[in-house]
Amino acid sequence: MKFETVILRGLFVACTVVCGLILAAMVTSKPAPTHLAFASSIAALLTSAPSSCVVPIVDNMICVRAAG
């Protein structure tokens, strides 16, 4: 066999092994539990919201603000 053929086959095997390891890691990983947004109260969400509109004013834009 030629030197180039051996190098290309080795590279193919190495890439296949790396892809297989990445796929196995994705399949076997256990994601952390997600805290859903509805678990907290609406009042807590509104108090953490900014008091002014942070988006630059554009024509016909509405910025919703909590009355408080």
Secondary structure, DSSP 8 states (H G I E B T S, - for coil): --HHHHHHHHHHHHHHHHHHHHHHHHHH--------GGGS-HHHHHHHS-SS--S---TT--------
